[in-house]
Amino acid sequence: MLYRLPDETTDEENLFDSGLDSMRLMMLMERWRDAGAEVSFVELAEQPTLGHWVKLVAGRDG
C-alpha cells in the first residue's frame, strides 16, 4: 500500500488487503487527530476503505 499511486486505490478497496496494518492505521489516526479529526481506531478499522474514512471525517467537520 505504501508504494502505490493515489489513482491505483479505489474508494471501496479494503486497505488492510492492500497492505495497511494496524500500526500504520494508528499513525494515520494520530495525525488526523492532531489535525482536529475526531476518529477512533475502531471506527477506522471496522470499515477500512477510503470512502468510509472520508465520510467519517467529513460528517464531523463542523
Secondary structure, DSSP 8 states (H G I E B T S, - for coil): -TT--GGGS-TTS-TTTTT--HHHHHHHHHHHHHTT----HHHHHHS--HHHHHHHHHHT--
